[in-house]
Amino acid sequence: MSTHTDWEFFLDDPGGGAPAPAVPHRLRAAALLRTARALWLFRRRGWRGACPYLCRIRPVRGSAALSGLPPATAVRLARREILAAQLVLRAMLPNGLCLPRSLALTAYLCALGLPARMTVARGRALSTPANAFHSWTELHGAVLTDNPDVRLGYTVLQRVP
């Protein structure tokens, strides 16, 4: 019998593998607090205030079991946890686009002990200046908050942390 909830099978890789472990409520709560702090700094001080905080986020106490997961299992866990980080984002910055969305998920996953990286990039051939920059979250080389092929159209400017 599967340990998935009714909707989780949409987020899993079809290749199977080890199931992602459950995140204890205490770890999730601490990670959500750090995510809220990162978003608060972003709202108050912009990227210049949030970036140093994101670089300093350390895993919460008790997250050692999650930080030692194999890459495929860690990616499955991260995909399952996207909703929690996005709920904090929508509560604090309801109109947040790619930068705060990536910031929220990266802060959340780093607090859980997963080596997530936020990528900020510039479009290579975009005619609309509003779409000139984009950001997304990666974990073990897998893009989590966007289409996996997003890297093809962008030149990376910064990866944090």
Number of C-alpha atoms within 10 A of each C-alpha: 3 7 10 11 7 8 9 12 12 10 13 20 13 8 6 10 12 11 15 21 14 12 15 10 9 12 18 21 15 17 25 25 16 23 28 20 17 26 26 17 19 21 16 11 11 13 17 11 16 21 17 14 18 25 13 11 21 15 23 18 12 13 17 13 11 20 18 12 17 13 16 20 20 24 25 21 22 23 21 18 17 18 12 17 23 22 14 20 26 13 10 14 17 11 10 15 12 16 18 24 23 27 27 29 32 33 35 33 29 24 27 28 24 26 17 28 26 25 23 20 20 17 19 13 9 13 9 8 8 8 10 14 18 20 26 26 27 23 20 14 12 16 21 20 19 15 10 13 10 15 16 9 13 19 15 16 12 13 15 15 18
